[in-house]
Each structure stands twice: as C-alpha cells, then as structure tokens.
Amino acid sequence: MKPIFRSIGHYAGLRSIALSVIALGSVWGSTALHAQASFERWPITNEAWLQPFPPVRIIGNLYHVGTYDLASYLITTSEGHILVNTGAYDSAELIRENIEELGFAFEDIKILLTQQAHWDHVADLAAIKRATGARMLAHEGDVVALEDGGNTDYRFPEGRGAHFEPVIVDEQLQHGDTIELGETVITLHHHGGHTRGASSFTFDSVDDDGEIYSVLIVNMGTINNGVSLLDMPGFPEIASAFESTYAAQKSLSRTTDVWVSSHSRHFNLHEKFSPGDSYDPSRFIDPEGYREKIAFYERIYLTQLQEERTQASE
C-alpha cells in the first residue's frame, strides 16, 4: 500500500467521513476512560522487565531508552521527540532518566506511539502523557484496549479487567499512515496477530557520516499462550492475520538497513551491545539475523497451525 503522507491532525478526501465517526468515538472513549480510571496491577515476575539498562544510541536519531528487556525508543527531531512504547508499571521514571542521560528533555516528547496494546509495553503511557502533554497515536485495532486499560482482548471476550492505567488515544491510525515531526516521517505498518492493532514502524535516519539508513522498529508475530489459530471467536481471522504479517515482514527485509524490536531479546541487543561500548550502528545492520527471526516465528506458527488442523480432523 502506498504510504499516505500527512501531518498530524491533517486529513483529506474520503477519510474525513470516517474520521468524523472516530472523533465521536474519542469522545465516548474519554467518558469511558474517566469512568474506569482504576485498574489492578498485575505482578511482574520477569525481573528483566524492570531491570535498568543504560540508553543506547542505535543509529542517527534513534535511541533505545527502555529496560533490559522491554524496549522503548526515542526518536529525536528538531521540533520535539517521539517515544515508541513504554514498559510495564513504573517504567516512566527509568525512561526519563535514560532520556536525560542522553542530554534530551523528557518534556520535549510530543508524540507517543505503541507497537501493541499489551501491558508490558503500554503500562506507563498515561503517566508519560500527563507529564509531557504528548499526543497518543495508535493503530485503530488497539484503541479500545488502550482506552479500557487492557480489559478488551480477543483471547477473553468476556473481558479480563483493567490492568494498566487507561490512556486516551488522540488519533487513530491505519496501515500506511505516516507520522511527521520535524524532519522525520514515520510510516506505520499494520502487522496484526499478536494484537489486533500490532504495528511496526519504518523511517529514514541520517547518521553522523551523512548517510541515510532505512530503519525498522518491528513487532514480531509471536503467538500468545492460549491463542488458537483455528478457533478464536474474538479474532476469527487471526490465522490469516499472522500469515499476512510474516509475508509483509519478510518483504521489508529487502529495504531495511537497521532493525530493532519491542523486546531487546528479539533483536539480540545484549549480544550486539554491552554497556560501555562505543557508538557503532553497524552492529544493528543485521539483515540475515532479521530474516532468521521472522522465519523462526513463522515456523512456530506453521507448526501450531498444522497441529490444530490435525486435531480438528481426528
């Protein structure tokens, strides 16, 4: 799909009709959000989610500012900054410290993005939105879950209760939409399956040598526990969604120079970088590693799909 280049808040043509409905939905969502401000904190059993990790300059204007395993990315521009993902609970202060250690102002965050509406990546979005006044943007498939604190999940049609602070989404996005701030233009790629609105992002980054590199922040097509590919009433098209995601992600390997992901382990950060290492973007230029990761998760998908088909035929 050809990217739709537009600035934040600008719409044209036929989309204006749909966006009128979205605007009304945002009003309703705000009401529901205020009514459901309380949430239950879930226990964090993975210590790596909260383990501090120093900020890493990936390439050009892209920085990893998250924890040891949960990746948050700062994309800096001349007109403020974009933050992609938070972490689990209480990650906002860790992210702030990393951003300030890099010499940037936390309050200069203007846009918030997320790759998936799961609590380990979005739990502190509301807190950061309050602290910075940033606009929250998300793919339309994840908006309801973000605004009801994760109660909505296709695995649990009856709901599972709010377990992170709900966050108002200021703008809903679709596949191919772009986000512009300063000199940076980011394209959203809808890679559904892991969540309904799971998203990856691409943009060009200019390094210190003046070279332009194509960057991909990819959301891997991992399958959560309890997900059935053939019998998921809350997401009946989930198998085809995953299939499309793997095909699209393999296609992106032809145009990607540098890639990272929503979990540090997904792109082998700790094999490529150790605290104290000097800046070297070449460590993240890893096309073969990217192809292997996509193939790895696709094999898991195909194995589960075949097992479910076998069971269904017995």
C-alpha positions as MATLAB code, in Angstrom:
seq = 'MKPIFRSIGHYAGLRSIALSVIALGSVWGSTALHAQASFERWPITNEAWLQPFPPVRIIGNLYHVGTYDLASYLITTSEGHILVNTGAYDSAELIRENIEELGFAFEDIKILLTQQAHWDHVADLAAIKRATGARMLAHEGDVVALEDGGNTDYRFPEGRGAHFEPVIVDEQLQHGDTIELGETVITLHHHGGHTRGASSFTFDSVDDDGEIYSVLIVNMGTINNGVSLLDMPGFPEIASAFESTYAAQKSLSRTTDVWVSSHSRHFNLHEKFSPGDSYDPSRFIDPEGYREKIAFYERIYLTQLQEERTQASE';
ca = [
       0.000    0.000    0.000;
       1.353    3.415   -0.912;
       2.030    5.495    2.231;
      -0.412    8.329    2.887;
       1.841   11.274    3.681;
       0.146   13.675    6.016;
       0.923   15.780    9.030;
      -0.610   15.081   12.424;
      -4.165   16.358   12.540;
      -4.456   16.783    8.750;
      -6.991   14.713    6.840;
      -8.301   14.940    3.322;
     -10.715   13.325    0.878;
     -12.941   10.404    1.769;
     -11.211    9.678    5.079;
     -12.840   12.788    6.572;
     -16.166   10.928    6.746;
     -14.695    8.032    8.690;
     -12.751   10.366   10.914;
     -15.914   12.166   11.935;
     -17.045    8.874   13.392;
     -13.636    8.392   15.002;
     -13.893   11.816   16.597;
     -17.208   10.839   18.175;
     -15.659    7.578   19.286;
     -12.888    9.514   21.002;
     -15.468   11.478   22.984;
     -17.188    8.288   24.059;
     -13.807    6.703   24.784;
     -12.871    9.642   27.008;
     -16.049    9.220   29.041;
     -15.408    5.510   29.484;
     -11.807    6.223   30.366;
     -12.704    8.561   33.202;
     -15.251    6.039   34.453;
     -12.640    3.271   34.508;
      -9.580    5.072   35.826;
      -8.926    2.377   38.433;
      -7.023   -0.762   37.478;
      -5.476   -3.805   39.089;
      -1.697   -4.039   38.995;
      -0.546   -7.451   37.897;
       2.568   -8.982   39.495;
       5.762   -8.663   37.467;
       7.612  -11.979   37.543;
      10.193  -11.196   34.863;
      12.934   -9.178   36.560;
      14.401   -8.162   33.200;
      11.289   -6.064   32.561;
      12.224   -3.630   35.323;
      15.999   -4.043   35.306;
      17.568   -0.660   34.452;
      19.682   -0.522   31.325;
      21.706    2.439   30.066;
      20.480    4.277   26.974;
      21.819    3.065   23.647;
      22.217    5.159   20.538;
      21.116    2.752   17.825;
      21.699    4.971   14.788;
      21.287    8.647   13.954;
      18.275    9.951   15.853;
      17.090    6.572   17.201;
      17.828    5.610   20.825;
      16.889    2.637   22.995;
      15.751    4.117   26.325;
      13.922    1.157   27.842;
      14.777   -1.510   30.387;
      16.932   -4.611   29.985;
      14.243   -6.446   28.030;
      11.333   -4.090   27.340;
      12.359   -1.799   24.512;
      11.298    1.847   24.417;
      12.602    4.030   21.607;
      13.236    7.747   21.482;
      13.241    9.293   18.019;
      14.586   12.832   18.233;
      13.734   15.665   15.859;
      14.258   19.416   15.653;
      10.650   20.001   16.756;
      10.492   17.617   19.699;
      10.637   13.889   20.131;
       8.652   10.704   19.580;
       8.539    7.886   22.130;
       7.658    4.376   20.939;
       6.450    2.054   23.745;
       6.887    2.309   27.484;
       7.409   -0.727   29.630;
       5.481   -2.314   32.495;
       4.467   -0.409   35.611;
       6.867    2.222   36.985;
       8.947    2.367   33.819;
       8.305    6.078   33.190;
      10.996    7.221   35.610;
      13.552    4.808   34.132;
      12.740    6.111   30.665;
      13.019    9.709   31.868;
      16.436    9.051   33.402;
      17.716    7.455   30.204;
      16.440   10.322   28.056;
      18.018   12.922   30.320;
      21.293   10.969   30.433;
      21.399   11.345   26.645;
      21.034   15.105   27.056;
      17.440   15.406   25.861;
      14.472   16.834   27.761;
      11.765   14.366   28.771;
       9.197   17.158   28.448;
      10.080   17.554   24.748;
       8.267   14.315   23.908;
       5.475   15.401   21.549;
       4.119   12.093   20.233;
       3.554    8.695   21.851;
       3.329    5.515   19.776;
       2.948    1.873   20.685;
       3.543   -1.375   18.852;
       0.978   -3.448   20.735;
      -1.655   -2.905   23.422;
      -0.196   -5.337   25.957;
       0.522   -4.107   29.458;
       4.252   -4.809   29.358;
       4.610   -2.221   26.574;
       1.984    0.382   27.467;
       1.510    0.432   31.252;
       3.045    3.899   31.732;
       1.731    5.619   28.596;
      -0.904    7.514   30.590;
       1.693    8.707   33.113;
       4.038    9.940   30.376;
       1.153   11.566   28.518;
       0.253   13.529   31.664;
       3.836   14.538   32.347;
       4.639   15.710   28.821;
       1.330   16.653   27.222;
       2.260   14.428   24.269;
      -0.360   13.201   21.794;
      -1.138    9.489   21.834;
      -1.404    7.829   18.417;
      -2.223    4.171   17.800;
      -3.493    1.784   15.162;
      -7.284    1.624   15.242;
      -7.222   -2.078   16.125;
      -5.667   -1.406   19.540;
      -7.542    1.758   20.527;
     -10.280    0.096   22.590;
      -7.770   -1.951   24.602;
      -5.639    1.124   25.297;
      -8.628    3.142   26.418;
     -10.073    0.459   28.714;
      -6.811   -0.487   30.379;
      -6.411   -3.818   28.614;
      -9.826   -5.167   29.587;
     -10.514   -5.819   25.900;
      -8.539   -8.728   24.491;
      -9.573  -11.171   21.760;
      -8.490  -14.049   23.984;
     -11.006  -13.023   26.656;
     -14.329  -11.990   25.035;
     -15.854  -11.559   28.491;
     -13.142   -9.063   29.420;
     -10.329   -9.514   31.897;
     -10.435   -6.278   33.843;
      -8.345   -3.145   33.529;
      -4.754   -3.957   34.465;
      -2.957   -0.810   33.353;
      -3.966    2.818   33.511;
      -6.248    3.610   30.549;
      -4.875    6.162   28.098;
      -6.852    8.371   25.737;
      -5.877    7.927   22.075;
      -5.802   11.317   20.359;
      -5.546    9.946   16.830;
      -6.344    6.577   15.301;
      -4.067    5.306   12.534;
      -4.332    2.782    9.721;
      -1.827    0.793    7.697;
       0.316    3.094    5.565;
      -0.400    6.248    7.558;
       2.548    8.460    8.356;
       3.515   10.477   11.410;
       5.536   13.616   10.769;
       7.534   15.607   13.301;
      10.386   17.897   12.358;
      12.374   16.290    9.570;
      11.264   12.736   10.440;
       8.469   10.886    8.632;
       7.446    7.538   10.146;
       5.261    5.029    8.310;
       3.031    2.638   10.258;
       2.830   -0.967    9.050;
      -0.093   -2.963   10.414;
       1.305   -6.369   11.433;
      -1.724   -7.851   13.177;
      -1.955  -11.136   15.034;
      -0.127  -10.594   18.313;
      -2.758   -7.938   18.971;
      -5.414   -6.666   16.598;
      -3.526   -3.433   16.031;
       0.057   -4.681   16.331;
       2.276   -2.250   14.452;
       5.775   -1.802   13.098;
       7.338    1.493   12.066;
       9.794    2.490    9.351;
      11.642    5.760    8.791;
      14.890    7.096    7.395;
      17.648    8.210    9.753;
      20.687   10.279    8.813;
      23.848    9.164   10.593;
      26.871   11.270   11.508;
      28.529   10.374    8.199;
      25.628   11.906    6.279;
      24.461    8.525    5.049;
      20.731    7.776    5.069;
      19.697    4.481    6.615;
      16.307    2.776    6.458;
      15.201    1.868    9.990;
      12.584   -0.702   11.041;
      11.091   -0.997   14.526;
       9.371   -4.332   14.062;
       6.686   -6.014   16.155;
       7.358   -9.741   15.940;
       4.487  -12.084   15.135;
       4.669  -14.064   18.347;
       1.688  -16.172   19.416;
       0.496  -15.734   22.997;
      -0.339  -18.634   25.268;
      -3.980  -19.615   24.970;
      -4.321  -18.481   21.358;
      -5.999  -20.854   18.929;
      -5.354  -20.159   15.264;
      -8.457  -22.010   14.079;
     -10.909  -21.339   16.896;
     -10.590  -17.771   18.167;
     -14.131  -16.319   18.286;
     -12.826  -12.930   19.357;
     -10.484  -12.802   16.339;
     -11.736  -15.327   13.766;
      -9.330  -14.100   11.072;
      -6.267  -14.452   13.294;
      -4.563  -17.159   11.198;
      -4.696  -15.063    8.043;
      -3.563  -12.011   10.027;
      -0.413  -13.816   11.140;
       0.174  -15.175    7.643;
      -0.034  -11.677    6.164;
       2.257  -10.321    8.859;
       5.052  -12.797    8.153;
       4.812  -12.129    4.414;
       4.936   -8.364    4.940;
       7.837   -8.577    7.373;
       9.847  -10.768    5.012;
       9.226   -8.217    2.272;
      10.572   -5.417    4.469;
      13.928   -7.211    4.708;
      14.668   -6.014    1.162;
      14.545   -2.345    2.160;
      15.749   -2.366    5.781;
      19.235   -1.382    6.893;
      18.843   -1.263   10.681;
      16.218   -3.161   12.670;
      15.155   -3.370   16.299;
      12.087   -4.767   18.046;
       9.757   -4.403   21.027;
      11.750   -6.798   23.209;
      15.516   -6.479   23.426;
      15.889  -10.247   23.181;
      14.009  -10.286   19.872;
      16.828   -8.438   18.116;
      19.637   -9.843   20.309;
      20.519   -6.458   21.809;
      22.648   -7.963   24.546;
      24.705   -9.955   22.073;
      25.250   -6.886   19.903;
      25.847   -4.310   22.641;
      27.282   -4.164   26.161;
      27.202   -1.113   28.448;
      30.276    0.991   27.780;
      30.546    0.038   24.111;
      31.194    2.956   21.779;
      28.623    4.124   19.269;
      28.625    1.777   16.277;
      25.420    1.500   14.233;
      26.909   -1.293   12.131;
      26.194   -3.701   14.999;
      22.473   -3.250   14.233;
      22.827   -3.753   10.491;
      21.859   -7.401   10.540;
      19.696   -8.417    7.556;
      20.428  -12.120    7.955;
      19.539  -12.013   11.651;
      16.271  -10.290   10.776;
      15.317  -12.910    8.193;
      16.160  -15.706   10.640;
      13.944  -14.197   13.358;
      10.952  -13.842   11.054;
      11.439  -17.400    9.783;
      11.723  -18.655   13.379;
       8.365  -17.193   14.431;
       6.718  -18.268   11.187;
       7.841  -21.868   11.786;
       6.230  -21.782   15.230;
       3.033  -20.514   13.625;
       3.039  -23.186   10.903;
       3.698  -25.949   13.427;
       0.815  -24.855   15.645;
      -1.470  -24.419   12.642;
      -0.744  -27.951   11.436;
      -1.248  -29.392   14.930;
      -4.616  -27.667   15.245;
      -5.693  -28.895   11.807;
      -4.682  -32.449   12.701;
      -6.614  -32.309   15.970;
      -9.660  -30.891   14.210;
      -9.689  -33.760   11.702;
      -9.451  -36.519   14.320;
];
